[in-house]
Amino acid sequence: MQGEKKGFWLYDLKVETVLADRPAVCRHIEGDSFRVEGEALVFEAGQRVSMYALAALLPLLPAKQRETSEADWMSTDAEIACPDPHCGGRFRVTRTGKRWFGHAETTGLPEARGTPYWQGDGKE
């Protein structure tokens, strides 16, 4: 069972482009999106994100995946502005589900290492 094994929960995320009161200067298309599942960024066919915007988003995504206090801004604030100060594009980050990751499946420590989670059979 998950409670008996060492591990942790991560939220799956959806990151979606939203446009508001100012025009997008960068290549932002309303509704373009990708998912974050564990450590993977998952893009559907035809979905794109500016690499500059992605560079600004990446440091925040692992924090959005983790449990936080309901009063923490990471729990309440869902939109991240494009890093270009002249651009009106934003990125809405939504928690969509949770996944369990066992310590042995994710660690690099030789004495604690097991089968990597992406190579396992998906069973506890």
DOSE-64864 format. One record per residue (C-alpha): x, y, z; residue number from 1. Coordinates in steps of 0.2 Angstrom, whole numbers, plus 2048, in hexadecimal, padded with zeros to 3 digits. Each point is the difference from the previous one (the first is absolute). Example, Ala and Ser with C-alpha at 12.3 -4.5 7.8 and 13.67 -1.06 7.14 Angstrom:
<recs>
((83E, 7EA, 827), 1)
((806, 811, 7FD), 2)
</recs>
This chain:
<recs>
((800, 800, 800), 1)
((806, 812, 7FD), 2)
((7FF, 805, 812), 3)
((80C, 7F2, 805), 4)
((80D, 804, 7F3), 5)
((80B, 80F, 800), 6)
((7FB, 80C, 7F3), 7)
((7F7, 810, 7FC), 8)
((7F1, 807, 7F6), 9)
((802, 80C, 7F2), 10)
((7F2, 809, 7F7), 11)
((7FD, 7FF, 7EE), 12)
((7FF, 811, 7F8), 13)
((7F8, 808, 7F1), 14)
((809, 810, 7F9), 15)
((7F5, 80A, 7F5), 16)
((803, 810, 7F6), 17)
((7F3, 80D, 804), 18)
((7FF, 812, 7F9), 19)
((7F8, 80E, 80A), 20)
((7FF, 813, 7FF), 21)
((811, 803, 7F6), 22)
((804, 7F9, 7EF), 23)
((80D, 7F2, 7FF), 24)
((811, 806, 7F9), 25)
((808, 7EF, 801), 26)
((7F9, 7F0, 7F6), 27)
((7F2, 7FC, 80D), 28)
((7F0, 7F8, 7F9), 29)
((7F1, 7FF, 80C), 30)
((7FD, 7EE, 806), 31)
((811, 7F9, 7FB), 32)
((805, 7F5, 80E), 33)
((80B, 7F2, 807), 34)
((7FF, 7F4, 80F), 35)
((80D, 7FC, 80D), 36)
((7FF, 7EE, 806), 37)
((80E, 7FC, 80C), 38)
((810, 807, 7F8), 39)
((7F9, 7FF, 7EF), 40)
((7F9, 80F, 7F5), 41)
((7F3, 7F9, 7F5), 42)
((7FB, 809, 7F0), 43)
((7F1, 7FB, 7F5), 44)
((803, 801, 7ED), 45)
((801, 812, 7FA), 46)
((801, 808, 812), 47)
((80E, 80C, 802), 48)
((808, 80B, 80D), 49)
((80D, 80E, 7FE), 50)
((811, 7F9, 807), 51)
((802, 811, 809), 52)
((7F0, 7FE, 809), 53)
((803, 7EE, 804), 54)
((811, 805, 807), 55)
((7F6, 80C, 80C), 56)
((7F3, 7F3, 804), 57)
((80C, 7F1, 804), 58)
((806, 805, 811), 59)
((7EF, 802, 806), 60)
((7F8, 7F0, 7FA), 61)
((809, 7F4, 80D), 62)
((7F9, 80B, 80E), 63)
((7EF, 800, 7F8), 64)
((800, 7ED, 800), 65)
((803, 7FE, 813), 66)
((7F4, 802, 80F), 67)
((800, 811, 806), 68)
((7F6, 809, 80E), 69)
((7F0, 807, 7FA), 70)
((806, 811, 805), 71)
((810, 7FF, 7F6), 72)
((7FF, 80B, 7F0), 73)
((806, 7F0, 7F7), 74)
((7EF, 7F8, 804), 75)
((7F6, 80F, 7FC), 76)
((808, 80A, 7F1), 77)
((7FD, 7F6, 7F0), 78)
((806, 80C, 7F2), 79)
((812, 804, 7FB), 80)
((804, 80F, 7F5), 81)
((80B, 7FE, 7F0), 82)
((811, 806, 804), 83)
((7FF, 80D, 7F3), 84)
((7FA, 810, 80A), 85)
((7F7, 806, 7F0), 86)
((7F7, 7F0, 7FD), 87)
((7EE, 7FD, 806), 88)
((802, 7ED, 7FF), 89)
((7FE, 7F6, 810), 90)
((800, 7EE, 805), 91)
((7F3, 7F8, 80B), 92)
((807, 7F1, 80A), 93)
((7F2, 7F4, 806), 94)
((803, 7F1, 80B), 95)
((7F6, 7F2, 7F8), 96)
((804, 7F0, 80A), 97)
((80D, 7F8, 80B), 98)
((80D, 7F2, 7FD), 99)
((80A, 7F6, 80D), 100)
((812, 7FE, 7FE), 101)
((80A, 7F3, 80A), 102)
((811, 806, 806), 103)
((809, 7F0, 7F9), 104)
((7F9, 804, 7EF), 105)
((806, 812, 800), 106)
((810, 801, 80A), 107)
((812, 800, 7F8), 108)
((807, 7F9, 811), 109)
((808, 7EF, 7FB), 110)
((7FB, 7F8, 811), 111)
((7EE, 805, 7FF), 112)
((7FD, 7FF, 7ED), 113)
((7F3, 7F5, 7F8), 114)
((7F8, 7FE, 7EF), 115)
((7FD, 812, 7F9), 116)
((7ED, 805, 801), 117)
((7FF, 801, 7ED), 118)
((807, 7EE, 7FD), 119)
((7F5, 7F8, 80E), 120)
((7F0, 7F7, 7FE), 121)
((7F6, 80E, 808), 122)
((7FB, 7F5, 80F), 123)
((804, 803, 812), 124)
</recs>
